[in-house]
Amino acid sequence: MNFSMRNFIKSGFLKAVGKMGDYWVILNAAGWCDKGVLLEEDLMEIQSAIDARNATSAAPTESPSENEPEPLTESPSENEPEPPTESLSGDATPENM
């Protein structure tokens, strides 16, 4: 069996999808295409693998289980007074407070 640089590089990029940043896979694959090792059809195959991976990771996840606590949100209490605001002019007279 003869060694194929094209198949070696392409299979490496296909395995890197999801483990390496998409932009790194794309930039490196484009570099190998510029060198004449990969063909445009190889780039399309790599891009399809990236798209398929992103489609599955973008799918909605299950709702949180009943055992997980809900995130706490801070809301102002109705009984707490609002903090005083200072005027922009710097005057601290009762009319400006």
N, C-alpha and C positions, 0 to 999 in steps of 0.2 A: 504494500500500500504506500502510495506516495504522499508526502506531507503537502498540505495545501495551506499556505499562509492565509489566504482569503477565508477559508472555513474556520481556521484557528481563531482569527481575529473576530469574525462575525459571531462565532459561538461564545467567545468571551464577553462580547457586548450584550448578547442576549441573556447570558447568565448574570450580568451586572445590573440588569433592569430591576429596579426595586431595592437594590443593595447599594447602588451608587446614585448620586443625584442625576436627574434626567438631563440637565444641561451638560454635565460632564460626559455622559454617554453620547449625547448628540455631538458635542464639540470634538470628542476624540474620534468618533466614527466618521465625521466629516473630514477630519485630518487624514484618516486612512483612505478615504475616497479620493481626496486630492492627490495622494501618493499613487493612486491607481491600483491599490490593493483591493478595496471594496468597490462595488458597483452601486449605482443608484438604486437598483432593486434590493440590494442588501440594506441600504439606508431605510427604504420603505418597510422592510421586514422588521428592522429594529424599532422604527417609529410605531409600527403596529403593536409590537410587544409593549412599548411604553404606554400607548393609548389603552391597551387592554388592562394593564396593571393599574393605571390611574382610574379607569372606570370601576374596577372592583374596589379600590380604596375609597372612592367617592360615594359608594353606595351607602344608603342610610344604615346606621347601626341600630341595634335593638334598644328599646327604651330601658332606662335604668331599672334595676331590680328593686323590689320592695325593701330589700335589706339595706340598700345604699341610702345614706342620708341625703336630703335635698340640700343644695348649696344655700348658704346663708346670704341674704341680701340686707344691706343696711338701708333702713328708711327712717326718716326723721320722726321722732316721737311727737305726738300731738301735744304733749304736756311740756316739752322742752321749749324755752324761748329761743328765738333766733338771735344769733350773736349780733352786736351792734356793728353797723358799717360806718366807716369814716368817710368824710367827704373828700373829694379829689383835691380841693383847694387847701386842705390841711387845717382848716378852721375847726376847732373843737367846741364850738358854741352849741348850746342846746337846740338851736333852730336847725343846725346841720346834722344832728344825730338822729 
